[in-house]
Amino acid sequence: MSTPTRIRYKTIVISDVHLGLPDCRIAEVNTFLRHTESEKLILNGDIVDAWHLRRWGKWTKEYTHFFRIILKKIEKHGTEVVYIRGNHDDFLWRVMPLQFDGFRICNEHIHETPHGKYVCVHGDGFDAVTTNHPWLALLGSLGYAGLLRLNRFYNRYRALRGKPFFSLSKRIKAKVKSAVNYVGKYEEQLQHFAQRKECQGIICGHIHTPADKRVGDVHYLNSGDWVESLTVVVETLDRRMELLSYEDLVQQVGLSRSESMSQDEMIEAGLVDASR
């Protein structure tokens, strides 16, 4: 059996992993990191979900392995790692800015390419609910976690019937007019922010809606999340900025069935504790 290859990129931008949330797709994100290399890795906020960990979450060895992979990238491959704080890992405010041995924690980052500059920011500062009504943001987070829990059970039922994964929250965001309007306004605010920074593009996360498009004269990229969309933004070796999904990686690398199993599939196979 052939050994899966590693895909090299100039830069990888990953956000909204939400370590601590039961629905974090930790198996897939660790597989992605093990089979990719890059000169720069930008962790664009909400990597750790401290909101959930403080109340109900528990830390697992898979989460520790996530950071071990990243530290190995710094030590063995000289990868530059930039960790941008998000709203769910806002405890980082206490130590920002911080830099040591190729690892940096900051609030925003300017990434330069031959085609222009991209400002990287998590994006919660452009969410009126998060900034002006934190209690409402927490309530929304609880509602989202409840919806994900329902989605988890529903998808186990679908898996037993041989049907693919289905996202309830994605369907709601696509169908509910107020949600669609919210995303549009969010993108416009980030466009104006990029222009103020004299950047030609912006890379963010926060709203868990992956995107690669033009908003006005700004190249808007959203790296999505590792709860539902399983997407990242990458800068290829020929310096193109694009959106990449986990499924894209599985096909490009040639992973076996066992190596590319989802979290739910691993639970069904008895490889992961179902009580997480």
Backbone as JSON, one array per atom type, in Angstrom:
{
  "sequence": "MSTPTRIRYKTIVISDVHLGLPDCRIAEVNTFLRHTESEKLILNGDIVDAWHLRRWGKWTKEYTHFFRIILKKIEKHGTEVVYIRGNHDDFLWRVMPLQFDGFRICNEHIHETPHGKYVCVHGDGFDAVTTNHPWLALLGSLGYAGLLRLNRFYNRYRALRGKPFFSLSKRIKAKVKSAVNYVGKYEEQLQHFAQRKECQGIICGHIHTPADKRVGDVHYLNSGDWVESLTVVVETLDRRMELLSYEDLVQQVGLSRSESMSQDEMIEAGLVDASR",
  "N": [[0.85, -1.19, 0.0], [0.61, 2.19, -0.86], [2.28, 4.99, 0.61], [0.63, 7.78, 2.0], [1.04, 11.04, 0.63], [2.43, 14.28, 1.54], [1.0, 17.46, 1.27], [2.27, 20.47, 0.11], [2.16, 23.9, 0.98], [2.39, 27.46, 0.64], [1.25, 29.08, 2.59], [-1.06, 28.43, 5.24], [-4.28, 29.03, 6.43], [-6.26, 28.66, 9.17], [-9.23, 28.42, 11.05], [-11.57, 28.65, 13.84], [-11.66, 26.09, 15.16], [-12.5, 25.21, 17.62], [-11.72, 23.7, 19.98], [-12.72, 21.73, 22.63], [-15.42, 21.94, 22.33], [-17.94, 19.54, 21.94], [-18.58, 18.91, 19.31], [-16.42, 19.54, 17.78], [-14.4, 18.73, 15.07], [-12.11, 16.97, 15.57], [-10.62, 14.71, 14.78], [-10.51, 14.94, 11.99], [-9.26, 17.47, 11.63], [-6.75, 17.08, 12.78], [-5.78, 15.08, 11.09], [-5.66, 16.56, 8.72], [-3.65, 18.46, 9.39], [-1.45, 16.77, 9.8], [-0.91, 15.9, 7.24], [-0.14, 18.03, 5.71], [2.11, 20.69, 4.84], [3.62, 23.86, 5.48], [5.06, 27.14, 5.01], [4.13, 29.14, 6.58], [1.72, 29.15, 9.17], [-1.39, 30.2, 9.98], [-3.37, 30.62, 12.7], [-6.45, 31.44, 12.96], [-8.15, 32.44, 15.16], [-10.57, 31.42, 17.7], [-9.63, 28.86, 18.16], [-9.32, 27.39, 20.5], [-12.11, 26.65, 22.47], [-12.89, 28.34, 24.93], [-15.18, 29.28, 26.19], [-16.97, 27.13, 26.23], [-15.41, 25.16, 27.5], [-15.1, 26.19, 30.07], [-17.49, 25.65, 31.3], [-18.83, 23.14, 30.56], [-17.16, 21.55, 29.07], [-14.44, 19.22, 28.35], [-10.96, 18.54, 28.36], [-9.2, 16.71, 25.92], [-7.0, 13.99, 24.91], [-6.7, 14.09, 22.19], [-6.93, 16.79, 21.61], [-4.63, 17.78, 22.83], [-2.8, 16.53, 21.17], [-3.23, 17.95, 18.84], [-1.93, 20.42, 19.35], [0.63, 19.45, 19.72], [1.3, 18.58, 17.15], [1.44, 21.05, 15.85], [3.54, 22.31, 17.29], [5.59, 20.6, 16.55], [5.75, 21.21, 13.86], [6.85, 23.75, 14.01], [9.33, 23.23, 15.27], [10.57, 21.13, 13.74], [10.21, 21.77, 11.04], [10.47, 24.47, 10.75], [8.26, 26.14, 10.59], [6.44, 29.16, 10.56], [4.27, 30.27, 12.99], [1.28, 31.92, 13.53], [-0.91, 33.0, 15.87], [-4.01, 34.24, 16.09], [-6.15, 35.95, 18.2], [-9.5, 34.97, 19.07], [-13.05, 35.38, 19.76], [-13.97, 33.27, 21.34], [-11.65, 32.31, 22.41], [-10.79, 34.4, 24.01], [-9.29, 34.77, 26.28], [-6.69, 35.1, 25.62], [-6.14, 37.76, 25.44], [-4.85, 38.52, 27.74], [-2.18, 37.97, 27.49], [-1.27, 39.07, 25.17], [0.67, 41.36, 23.15], [2.57, 38.47, 22.17], [5.57, 36.7, 21.6], [7.65, 34.02, 20.62], [10.2, 31.8, 19.62], [9.35, 31.32, 16.84], [6.63, 31.38, 17.16], [3.73, 33.28, 17.48], [1.42, 35.4, 19.15], [-1.33, 37.41, 18.54], [-3.5, 40.23, 17.68], [-4.24, 40.89, 15.12], [-3.03, 40.37, 11.75], [-0.86, 41.16, 9.08], [-0.62, 39.82, 5.96], [1.58, 39.37, 3.36], [1.57, 39.14, -0.18], [2.54, 38.46, -3.62], [0.48, 39.55, -5.03], [-0.7, 41.47, -3.54], [-1.61, 42.83, -0.27], [-2.99, 41.07, 2.51], [-5.17, 41.4, 5.18], [-5.36, 39.67, 8.15], [-7.74, 38.67, 10.39], [-9.77, 37.67, 13.15], [-12.54, 38.39, 13.22], [-14.66, 38.85, 14.95], [-14.88, 41.38, 16.01], [-16.37, 42.78, 14.22], [-18.88, 41.99, 14.43], [-21.88, 42.94, 15.49], [-23.49, 41.9, 17.51], [-21.74, 40.36, 19.1], [-19.92, 42.33, 19.98], [-21.49, 44.42, 21.12], [-23.51, 43.23, 22.65], [-22.69, 41.09, 24.64], [-23.85, 39.16, 26.34], [-25.97, 38.26, 24.84], [-24.61, 37.14, 22.75], [-23.43, 34.99, 24.06], [-25.72, 33.56, 24.71], [-26.58, 32.94, 22.14], [-24.46, 31.29, 21.41], [-24.89, 29.12, 23.08], [-27.33, 28.24, 22.06], [-26.5, 27.5, 19.5], [-24.76, 25.42, 20.14], [-26.63, 23.6, 21.15], [-28.1, 23.09, 18.84], [-26.14, 21.87, 17.3], [-25.77, 19.57, 18.79], [-28.23, 18.27, 18.42], [-27.99, 17.93, 15.68], [-25.87, 16.15, 15.61], [-26.94, 13.69, 16.57], [-28.91, 13.32, 14.66], [-27.37, 12.96, 12.36], [-26.04, 10.6, 12.91], [-28.11, 8.85, 12.71], [-28.65, 9.21, 9.97], [-26.24, 8.21, 8.97], [-26.45, 5.51, 9.56], [-28.32, 4.81, 7.72], [-26.94, 5.07, 5.44], [-26.63, 7.6, 4.39], [-25.25, 10.86, 3.48], [-23.43, 13.37, 5.48], [-25.35, 15.98, 6.97], [-25.96, 19.41, 7.42], [-27.72, 21.17, 9.73], [-27.54, 23.82, 10.68], [-26.28, 25.15, 8.58], [-28.23, 24.96, 6.62], [-30.24, 26.5, 7.79], [-28.99, 29.03, 7.92], [-28.77, 29.53, 5.22], [-31.41, 29.7, 4.39], [-32.91, 31.39, 6.05], [-33.89, 34.71, 5.98], [-32.97, 36.88, 7.59], [-30.56, 35.86, 8.54], [-29.1, 35.61, 6.2], [-28.93, 38.32, 5.45], [-27.44, 39.25, 7.61], [-24.92, 38.04, 7.23], [-24.19, 39.27, 4.83], [-23.95, 42.0, 5.61], [-21.89, 41.77, 7.43], [-19.75, 41.01, 5.79], [-19.48, 43.33, 4.25], [-18.62, 45.21, 6.17], [-16.11, 44.16, 6.79], [-14.89, 44.49, 4.34], [-14.63, 47.3, 4.23], [-12.9, 47.63, 6.38], [-10.56, 46.37, 5.45], [-9.93, 48.12, 3.39], [-9.36, 50.44, 4.87], [-7.05, 49.6, 6.05], [-5.42, 49.62, 3.92], [-5.22, 47.34, 2.36], [-5.46, 44.71, -0.05], [-6.94, 42.5, 0.27], [-8.83, 40.4, 2.59], [-8.78, 38.09, 5.27], [-10.73, 36.05, 7.21], [-12.68, 34.55, 9.9], [-14.93, 33.31, 12.15], [-17.86, 33.51, 11.53], [-18.39, 31.03, 10.56], [-18.86, 30.48, 7.88], [-17.65, 29.54, 5.01], [-15.86, 31.28, 2.4], [-14.89, 32.64, -0.76], [-14.46, 35.23, -2.57], [-15.17, 38.32, -4.37], [-15.72, 41.31, -2.69], [-16.9, 44.21, -3.37], [-14.04, 45.98, -4.2], [-12.35, 44.34, -2.88], [-10.68, 41.32, -2.04], [-12.33, 38.87, -0.54], [-11.98, 36.46, 1.9], [-13.07, 33.71, 3.75], [-12.27, 31.42, 6.16], [-13.94, 29.46, 7.12], [-14.82, 26.69, 9.2], [-14.05, 24.1, 11.67], [-16.08, 22.55, 12.6], [-18.34, 22.15, 11.11], [-18.04, 22.91, 8.26], [-15.37, 22.25, 7.57], [-13.03, 23.5, 6.32], [-10.29, 25.41, 4.94], [-8.22, 28.3, 4.3], [-5.8, 28.58, 1.81], [-2.52, 29.46, 0.67], [-1.12, 28.8, -2.28], [1.87, 27.21, -3.66], [2.47, 28.58, -5.97], [1.55, 30.99, -5.28], [-1.23, 31.59, -5.22], [-4.29, 32.49, -3.67], [-6.69, 30.57, -2.12], [-9.69, 28.66, -1.35], [-9.87, 25.66, 0.49], [-11.11, 22.39, 0.99], [-11.58, 19.73, 3.42], [-12.28, 17.36, 2.16], [-11.17, 17.82, -0.35], [-8.44, 17.6, 0.29], [-8.29, 14.9, 1.14], [-8.72, 13.58, -1.29], [-6.56, 14.56, -2.84], [-4.27, 13.75, -1.43], [-4.61, 11.04, -1.19], [-5.68, 9.42, 0.89], [-6.39, 6.53, 2.88], [-9.44, 4.68, 3.63], [-9.67, 4.28, 6.44], [-7.9, 6.2, 7.4], [-9.12, 8.59, 6.74], [-11.47, 8.75, 8.14], [-14.44, 10.14, 9.56], [-15.35, 11.9, 12.62], [-17.8, 10.89, 13.7], [-17.92, 8.46, 12.33], [-15.71, 7.17, 13.42], [-16.57, 6.9, 16.03], [-18.72, 5.14, 15.66], [-17.24, 2.95, 14.89], [-16.0, 2.33, 17.19], [-13.59, 3.52, 17.85], [-13.3, 5.95, 19.06], [-14.23, 7.61, 22.04], [-17.61, 7.68, 22.7], [-18.84, 9.29, 24.52], [-17.81, 11.81, 24.56]],
  "CA": [[0.0, 0.0, 0.0], [1.41, 3.4, -0.97], [2.22, 5.92, 1.74], [0.04, 9.06, 1.6], [1.99, 12.14, 0.54], [2.09, 15.53, 2.19], [0.81, 18.56, 0.33], [2.97, 21.67, 0.57], [1.59, 25.2, 0.68], [3.14, 28.6, 1.15], [0.57, 29.51, 3.82], [-2.35, 27.83, 5.58], [-5.05, 29.8, 7.41], [-7.29, 27.8, 9.74], [-9.92, 29.1, 12.15], [-12.79, 28.08, 14.41], [-11.54, 24.66, 15.45], [-13.35, 25.06, 18.81], [-11.3, 22.63, 20.88], [-13.54, 21.78, 23.84], [-16.79, 21.72, 21.9], [-18.08, 18.12, 21.56], [-18.73, 18.76, 17.86], [-15.14, 19.82, 17.11], [-14.01, 17.58, 14.23], [-10.69, 16.89, 15.9], [-9.98, 13.65, 13.98], [-10.25, 15.46, 10.65], [-8.31, 18.58, 11.64], [-5.42, 16.51, 13.02], [-5.38, 14.43, 9.84], [-5.29, 17.63, 7.79], [-2.37, 19.03, 9.78], [-0.39, 15.78, 9.62], [-0.65, 15.65, 5.82], [0.17, 19.28, 5.02], [3.25, 21.48, 5.31], [3.57, 25.25, 4.99], [6.05, 28.04, 5.6], [3.42, 29.9, 7.61], [0.43, 28.64, 9.59], [-2.13, 31.23, 10.72], [-4.5, 30.12, 13.48], [-7.2, 32.71, 12.94], [-9.15, 32.63, 16.2], [-11.49, 30.37, 18.17], [-8.99, 27.54, 18.1], [-9.79, 26.82, 21.75], [-13.41, 27.18, 22.86], [-12.86, 28.5, 26.38], [-16.55, 29.47, 26.66], [-17.55, 25.81, 26.51], [-14.57, 24.45, 28.45], [-15.31, 26.71, 31.43], [-18.77, 25.2, 31.86], [-19.2, 21.74, 30.35], [-16.22, 20.8, 28.24], [-13.29, 18.55, 28.94], [-9.81, 18.48, 27.47], [-8.9, 15.33, 25.55], [-5.65, 13.78, 24.38], [-6.7, 14.49, 20.79], [-6.68, 18.23, 21.6], [-3.2, 17.93, 23.11], [-2.1, 16.11, 19.96], [-3.35, 19.07, 17.9], [-0.86, 21.38, 19.62], [1.9, 18.76, 19.49], [1.55, 18.63, 15.7], [1.85, 22.42, 15.53], [4.87, 22.53, 17.85], [6.53, 19.84, 15.73], [5.94, 21.97, 12.63], [7.78, 24.84, 14.33], [10.65, 22.69, 15.61], [11.18, 20.28, 12.71], [10.09, 22.31, 9.69], [10.68, 25.92, 10.75], [7.01, 26.83, 10.25], [6.07, 30.34, 11.33], [2.89, 30.12, 13.44], [0.66, 33.15, 14.03], [-2.18, 32.7, 16.53], [-4.82, 35.45, 16.25], [-7.18, 35.64, 19.2], [-10.91, 35.08, 18.68], [-13.89, 35.7, 20.91], [-14.08, 32.1, 22.22], [-10.37, 32.19, 23.11], [-10.45, 35.78, 24.36], [-8.33, 34.79, 27.39], [-5.38, 35.46, 25.08], [-5.92, 39.2, 25.66], [-4.0, 38.72, 28.92], [-0.76, 37.77, 27.18], [-0.94, 39.69, 23.89], [1.26, 40.49, 22.12], [3.56, 37.54, 22.69], [6.3, 36.05, 20.51], [8.82, 33.23, 20.99], [10.57, 30.63, 18.81], [8.52, 31.1, 15.66], [5.22, 31.37, 17.54], [3.3, 34.64, 17.82], [0.01, 35.61, 19.48], [-1.63, 38.81, 18.26], [-4.9, 40.56, 17.42], [-4.4, 40.87, 13.66], [-1.76, 40.1, 11.06], [-0.83, 41.51, 7.66], [0.07, 38.79, 5.16], [1.94, 39.95, 2.07], [1.7, 38.25, -1.32], [2.89, 39.23, -4.83], [-0.73, 40.16, -5.59], [-1.22, 42.46, -2.61], [-1.6, 42.51, 1.15], [-4.21, 40.57, 3.11], [-5.22, 41.54, 6.63], [-5.96, 38.5, 8.79], [-8.38, 39.01, 11.66], [-10.81, 36.67, 13.39], [-13.77, 38.97, 12.68], [-15.71, 39.09, 15.95], [-15.0, 42.81, 16.24], [-17.29, 43.35, 13.23], [-20.17, 41.37, 14.74], [-22.53, 43.86, 16.43], [-24.0, 41.15, 18.66], [-20.6, 39.99, 19.95], [-19.28, 43.5, 20.56], [-22.4, 45.27, 21.88], [-24.38, 42.47, 23.53], [-21.99, 39.82, 24.9], [-24.75, 38.17, 26.94], [-26.77, 37.7, 23.74], [-23.68, 36.29, 22.0], [-23.31, 33.75, 24.83], [-26.98, 32.83, 24.53], [-26.55, 32.4, 20.78], [-23.5, 30.2, 21.41], [-25.56, 27.98, 23.71], [-28.31, 27.75, 21.1], [-25.75, 26.84, 18.43], [-24.28, 24.14, 20.68], [-27.79, 22.72, 21.2], [-28.42, 22.7, 17.46], [-25.11, 20.92, 16.89], [-26.05, 18.3, 19.48], [-29.33, 17.66, 17.67], [-27.44, 17.56, 14.38], [-25.02, 14.99, 15.81], [-27.79, 12.5, 16.65], [-29.58, 13.17, 13.37], [-26.43, 12.44, 11.37], [-25.78, 9.2, 13.2], [-29.25, 8.14, 12.1], [-28.43, 9.25, 8.52], [-25.12, 7.33, 8.66], [-26.95, 4.13, 9.59], [-29.09, 4.62, 6.49], [-26.05, 5.25, 4.31], [-26.76, 8.94, 3.82], [-24.13, 11.74, 3.83], [-23.6, 14.36, 6.55], [-26.23, 17.1, 6.66], [-25.82, 20.47, 8.41], [-28.93, 21.93, 10.0], [-27.26, 25.25, 10.81], [-26.02, 25.69, 7.24], [-29.51, 25.1, 5.94], [-30.94, 27.64, 8.4], [-28.32, 30.27, 7.48], [-29.03, 29.72, 3.79], [-32.83, 29.9, 4.13], [-33.5, 32.47, 6.85], [-33.52, 35.98, 5.37], [-32.19, 37.7, 8.51], [-29.22, 35.3, 8.6], [-28.45, 35.99, 4.94], [-28.63, 39.75, 5.55], [-26.38, 39.41, 8.6], [-23.66, 37.68, 6.59], [-23.89, 40.32, 3.86], [-23.48, 43.2, 6.31], [-20.6, 41.4, 8.02], [-18.76, 41.06, 4.72], [-19.28, 44.73, 3.87], [-17.8, 45.85, 7.2], [-14.74, 43.69, 6.64], [-14.38, 45.14, 3.14], [-14.22, 48.66, 4.61], [-11.74, 47.5, 7.26], [-9.41, 46.09, 4.59], [-9.6, 49.36, 2.68], [-8.71, 51.34, 5.83], [-5.71, 49.06, 6.29], [-4.74, 49.69, 2.62], [-4.98, 45.96, 1.95], [-6.25, 44.3, -1.21], [-7.77, 41.36, 0.65], [-9.02, 40.15, 4.01], [-9.02, 36.69, 5.61], [-11.34, 36.01, 8.53], [-13.44, 33.36, 10.26], [-15.97, 33.75, 13.08], [-19.27, 33.21, 11.23], [-18.48, 29.62, 10.12], [-19.38, 30.44, 6.51], [-16.5, 29.68, 4.11], [-16.11, 32.12, 1.23], [-13.78, 33.1, -1.59], [-15.16, 36.06, -3.54], [-14.91, 39.76, -4.34], [-16.7, 42.19, -2.07], [-16.39, 45.47, -3.89], [-12.72, 45.78, -4.79], [-11.56, 43.57, -1.9], [-10.77, 39.86, -2.1], [-12.82, 38.43, 0.77], [-11.81, 35.03, 2.16], [-13.44, 33.24, 5.08], [-11.73, 30.06, 6.25], [-14.95, 28.5, 7.56], [-14.66, 26.15, 10.55], [-13.83, 22.66, 11.8], [-17.24, 21.98, 13.27], [-19.23, 21.7, 10.04], [-17.6, 23.05, 6.87], [-14.07, 21.6, 7.42], [-12.35, 24.22, 5.25], [-9.19, 26.33, 5.27], [-7.7, 29.13, 3.21], [-4.39, 28.27, 1.57], [-1.75, 30.14, -0.37], [-0.39, 27.74, -2.98], [3.28, 27.51, -3.93], [2.54, 29.61, -7.02], [1.06, 32.22, -4.63], [-2.67, 31.83, -5.37], [-5.07, 32.35, -2.45], [-7.92, 29.85, -2.43], [-10.37, 27.9, -0.31], [-9.64, 24.22, 0.36], [-11.9, 21.59, 1.92], [-10.98, 18.48, 3.89], [-12.49, 16.37, 1.11], [-10.15, 18.08, -1.37], [-7.18, 17.04, 0.78], [-8.4, 13.44, 1.12], [-8.55, 13.14, -2.68], [-5.23, 14.91, -3.33], [-3.24, 13.0, -0.73], [-4.85, 9.62, -1.39], [-5.83, 8.77, 2.18], [-7.21, 5.33, 2.93], [-10.72, 4.85, 4.31], [-9.47, 4.4, 7.89], [-7.19, 7.45, 7.69], [-9.96, 9.77, 6.49], [-12.75, 8.58, 8.82], [-14.96, 11.27, 10.32], [-15.51, 11.67, 14.05], [-18.94, 10.0, 13.91], [-17.56, 7.13, 11.83], [-14.8, 6.58, 14.39], [-17.39, 6.51, 17.17], [-19.45, 3.94, 15.28], [-16.29, 1.85, 14.82], [-15.46, 2.09, 18.52], [-12.23, 4.05, 17.94], [-13.35, 7.18, 19.84], [-15.21, 7.56, 23.12], [-18.85, 8.32, 22.28], [-19.35, 10.19, 25.57], [-17.21, 13.14, 24.45]],
  "C": [[0.89, 1.25, 0.0], [1.21, 4.3, 0.23], [1.64, 7.24, 1.28], [1.09, 10.17, 1.6], [1.54, 13.31, 1.4], [1.98, 16.61, 1.13], [1.47, 19.81, 0.92], [2.24, 22.92, 0.09], [2.53, 26.28, 1.19], [2.59, 29.0, 2.52], [-0.72, 28.73, 3.99], [-3.01, 28.71, 6.63], [-6.22, 28.93, 7.88], [-7.93, 28.53, 10.92], [-11.05, 28.25, 12.69], [-12.74, 26.56, 14.54], [-12.42, 24.3, 16.65], [-13.01, 23.82, 19.63], [-12.05, 22.78, 22.21], [-15.0, 21.61, 23.54], [-16.93, 20.26, 21.46], [-18.13, 17.91, 20.06], [-17.5, 19.19, 17.09], [-14.71, 18.57, 16.35], [-12.5, 17.35, 14.37], [-9.97, 15.82, 15.08], [-9.58, 14.19, 12.61], [-9.19, 16.56, 10.65], [-6.89, 18.07, 11.9], [-4.89, 15.78, 11.78], [-4.92, 15.46, 8.82], [-3.9, 18.17, 8.12], [-1.22, 18.06, 9.57], [0.02, 15.62, 8.16], [-0.42, 16.92, 5.02], [1.4, 19.92, 5.65], [3.11, 22.88, 4.75], [4.67, 26.06, 5.67], [5.42, 28.84, 6.74], [2.08, 29.23, 7.89], [-0.24, 29.7, 10.45], [-3.34, 30.59, 11.37], [-5.4, 31.32, 13.76], [-8.4, 32.72, 13.9], [-10.08, 31.47, 16.46], [-10.92, 28.98, 17.96], [-9.4, 26.75, 19.34], [-11.13, 27.47, 22.1], [-13.48, 27.26, 24.38], [-14.26, 28.69, 26.96], [-17.16, 28.13, 27.06], [-16.74, 25.07, 27.57], [-14.81, 24.89, 29.88], [-16.53, 26.07, 32.09], [-18.99, 23.69, 31.75], [-18.13, 20.91, 29.68], [-15.15, 20.08, 29.04], [-12.19, 18.46, 27.89], [-9.49, 17.02, 27.17], [-7.49, 15.22, 24.99], [-5.56, 14.16, 22.91], [-6.43, 15.99, 20.66], [-5.2, 18.51, 21.87], [-2.38, 17.57, 21.88], [-2.13, 17.2, 18.9], [-2.19, 20.04, 18.1], [0.52, 20.74, 19.46], [2.28, 18.78, 18.02], [2.08, 20.01, 15.31], [3.25, 22.72, 16.04], [5.94, 21.78, 17.05], [6.79, 20.56, 14.41], [6.93, 23.11, 12.85], [9.19, 24.3, 14.49], [11.32, 21.98, 14.44], [11.2, 20.93, 11.33], [10.27, 23.82, 9.61], [9.45, 26.71, 10.36], [6.8, 28.04, 11.16], [4.59, 30.21, 11.69], [2.4, 31.44, 14.05], [-0.71, 32.78, 14.59], [-2.9, 34.03, 16.78], [-5.97, 35.14, 17.19], [-8.58, 35.81, 18.59], [-11.74, 35.44, 19.88], [-14.05, 34.51, 21.86], [-12.76, 31.78, 22.91], [-9.84, 33.57, 23.5], [-9.55, 35.88, 25.58], [-6.94, 35.18, 26.93], [-5.09, 36.95, 25.21], [-4.89, 39.43, 26.77], [-2.52, 38.61, 28.6], [-0.33, 38.44, 25.88], [-0.25, 41.04, 24.09], [2.37, 39.65, 22.73], [4.24, 36.84, 21.53], [7.49, 35.28, 21.07], [8.99, 32.06, 20.02], [9.62, 30.34, 17.66], [7.03, 31.05, 15.95], [4.82, 32.75, 18.04], [1.81, 34.66, 18.13], [-0.29, 37.09, 19.32], [-3.12, 38.99, 17.95], [-5.22, 40.57, 15.93], [-3.03, 40.73, 13.02], [-1.88, 40.49, 9.6], [0.01, 40.46, 6.93], [0.31, 39.35, 3.76], [2.12, 38.88, 1.0], [2.12, 39.1, -2.53], [1.68, 39.97, -5.41], [-1.34, 41.21, -4.66], [-1.19, 41.96, -1.18], [-2.98, 42.05, 1.6], [-4.15, 40.79, 4.63], [-5.98, 40.33, 7.18], [-6.48, 38.91, 10.16], [-9.51, 38.03, 11.88], [-12.17, 37.16, 12.88], [-14.85, 39.26, 13.69], [-15.9, 40.57, 16.24], [-15.95, 43.49, 15.27], [-18.68, 42.73, 13.35], [-20.82, 42.21, 15.83], [-23.04, 43.13, 17.67], [-22.86, 40.83, 19.62], [-20.03, 41.2, 20.67], [-20.2, 44.31, 21.48], [-23.27, 44.52, 22.88], [-23.75, 41.11, 23.83], [-22.88, 38.75, 25.52], [-25.6, 37.48, 25.88], [-25.9, 36.77, 22.88], [-23.51, 34.95, 22.72], [-24.56, 32.9, 24.68], [-27.04, 32.19, 23.15], [-25.6, 31.22, 20.68], [-24.11, 28.94, 22.02], [-26.59, 27.37, 22.76], [-27.64, 26.99, 19.96], [-25.25, 25.47, 18.88], [-25.42, 23.13, 20.76], [-28.18, 22.21, 19.83], [-27.41, 21.68, 16.94], [-25.33, 19.55, 17.53], [-27.17, 17.55, 18.76], [-28.83, 17.14, 16.33], [-26.59, 16.28, 14.48], [-25.84, 13.69, 15.81], [-28.48, 12.23, 15.31], [-28.65, 12.54, 12.34], [-25.98, 11.02, 11.66], [-26.9, 8.33, 12.62], [-29.08, 8.09, 10.58], [-27.31, 8.28, 8.13], [-25.56, 5.87, 8.63], [-27.74, 3.8, 8.34], [-28.25, 4.85, 5.24], [-26.13, 6.6, 3.65], [-25.61, 9.84, 4.28], [-24.48, 12.71, 4.95], [-24.48, 15.52, 6.08], [-26.12, 18.13, 7.79], [-27.11, 21.26, 8.55], [-28.65, 23.43, 10.04], [-26.96, 25.89, 9.47], [-27.32, 25.92, 6.49], [-30.29, 26.31, 6.47], [-30.34, 28.95, 7.92], [-28.61, 30.57, 6.01], [-30.48, 30.12, 3.51], [-33.44, 31.09, 4.86], [-32.98, 33.82, 6.36], [-32.64, 36.82, 6.29], [-30.75, 37.19, 8.62], [-28.43, 35.67, 7.35], [-28.05, 37.46, 4.96], [-27.49, 40.02, 6.51], [-25.02, 39.13, 7.97], [-23.24, 38.75, 5.6], [-23.34, 41.57, 4.51], [-22.1, 42.97, 6.93], [-19.49, 41.52, 6.97], [-18.45, 42.49, 4.3], [-18.4, 45.45, 4.88], [-16.34, 45.43, 7.08], [-14.09, 44.26, 5.38], [-13.85, 46.53, 3.48], [-12.98, 48.63, 5.51], [-10.47, 47.26, 6.44], [-8.96, 47.35, 3.85], [-8.9, 50.35, 3.61], [-7.27, 50.9, 6.11], [-4.85, 49.11, 5.02], [-4.31, 48.3, 2.16], [-5.91, 45.6, 0.79], [-7.16, 43.12, -0.9], [-7.9, 41.24, 2.15], [-9.33, 38.68, 4.2], [-9.55, 36.64, 7.03], [-11.99, 34.66, 8.76], [-14.72, 33.81, 10.94], [-17.37, 33.28, 12.74], [-19.47, 31.8, 10.66], [-19.09, 29.48, 8.72], [-18.22, 30.64, 5.55], [-16.84, 30.48, 2.86], [-14.81, 32.46, 0.54], [-14.41, 33.91, -2.72], [-14.68, 37.51, -3.45], [-16.06, 40.45, -3.64], [-16.24, 43.6, -2.39], [-15.06, 45.21, -4.58], [-11.78, 44.99, -3.88], [-11.78, 42.08, -2.1], [-11.11, 39.36, -0.7], [-12.7, 36.91, 0.88], [-12.23, 34.73, 3.59], [-13.07, 31.76, 5.16], [-12.72, 29.03, 6.77], [-14.68, 28.0, 8.96], [-14.35, 24.67, 10.49], [-14.86, 22.05, 12.74], [-18.17, 21.4, 12.22], [-18.59, 21.76, 8.65], [-16.28, 22.34, 6.58], [-13.29, 22.19, 6.24], [-11.23, 25.09, 5.8], [-8.96, 27.23, 4.06], [-6.23, 28.78, 3.05], [-3.81, 29.23, 0.53], [-0.88, 29.07, -1.01], [1.07, 28.16, -3.23], [3.46, 28.5, -5.06], [1.8, 30.88, -6.62], [-0.39, 32.58, -4.94], [-3.35, 31.61, -4.04], [-6.39, 31.67, -2.8], [-8.45, 29.08, -1.23], [-10.16, 26.41, -0.58], [-10.48, 23.49, 1.4], [-11.14, 20.33, 2.33], [-11.13, 17.39, 2.82], [-11.5, 16.55, -0.04], [-8.82, 17.43, -0.98], [-7.19, 15.52, 0.7], [-8.14, 12.91, -0.29], [-7.13, 13.4, -3.18], [-4.14, 14.04, -2.72], [-3.4, 11.5, -0.96], [-4.95, 8.86, -0.09], [-6.71, 7.53, 2.07], [-8.49, 5.62, 3.68], [-10.53, 5.07, 5.81], [-8.81, 5.72, 8.26], [-8.08, 8.67, 7.55], [-11.32, 9.68, 7.18], [-13.15, 9.83, 9.58], [-15.08, 10.9, 11.79], [-16.65, 10.69, 14.33], [-18.64, 8.58, 13.45], [-16.62, 6.41, 12.79], [-15.55, 6.13, 15.64], [-18.13, 5.21, 16.87], [-18.52, 2.72, 15.25], [-15.65, 1.53, 16.17], [-14.06, 2.61, 18.73], [-12.15, 5.32, 18.78], [-14.44, 7.03, 20.88], [-16.46, 8.34, 22.74], [-19.39, 9.3, 23.31], [-18.77, 11.57, 25.51], [-18.25, 14.19, 24.17]]
}
